[in-house]
Amino acid sequence: KWNKPNPTIEIEPVDRAPFVLRPIGLLDPSKRRPRDWLVRHRLMRKHTTVTAAAPGVGKSTLTIEEAVSLASGRDFLGFGIDRTRKVAVINNEETRDELERRIEATCVHFEVPFASIAESLYLHSGIDAEKLVVASRGGNDAVIVEPRAQQLAQFLADTSIDLLVVDPFVQIHRVSENQNEEIEQVMIALRDISVRANCALHLVHHTRKPPAGSAHQAGDIFAVRGGGAIVGDAHFVFTLADMGAGDGDTLGVKEED
């Protein structure tokens, strides 16, 4: 379209079986294990979840509450969490102090003992320490997967992390968010991390700038900002929206709440 060649992709080789087509053989569904859900229909091991919202709606707060719920094994959100999980939260736009304050507030509000998450919730601030970047643009518009991606996957595997939360998605890469070919490689690189580490992946992202409020974007995956590969390569996509006029009455939520 722009009289410009597609970008080349430079990715470290991953150990995979060679490409061979074989007969499927005799299947036996009675021997197949159930899907490995962390949160049913939301977070699944080796799969990608995207939660998108406008600024200030509460997506980071929700993901911290969900992380605390999983790390403590306490189902205070009603998500069906029934056991303790190890959760790693990488936030590239908040200080560690601010993140710890939000975690403390969550624990106090939902009466979660601090000791219950002390060894199961991992935290990294990209403001106080190195900002995690898994992919960037090299020469000739090539998309390069950074060595840090493989190092992160190894750490997650060695630590037996069940869920990796990345907040926000836009700061985990240095490619054009609207170039679909480039952003797809970022999504593939992140998916490879979750597959290597055998964990679920949760990406926190933004929706396109709403004209006024964001209630009209509720449930609309096409409101997610950037290239279509963001939602196309994810397995579960959620929107978080503020409540519009009349929504409270419809949902039975009192005005003061």
Secondary structure by P-SEA (a helix, b strand, c coil): ccccccbbbbbcccccccccccccccccccccccccccccccccccbbbbbbbcccccaaaaaaaaaaaaaaccccccccccbbbbbbbbbccccaaaaaaaaaaaaaaaccccccccccbbbbbcccccccccccccccbbbbbcaaaaaaaaaaaaacccbbbbcccccccccccccaaaaaaaaaaaaaaaaaacbbbbbbbccccccccccccccccccccccccccccccbbbbbbcccccccccccccccc
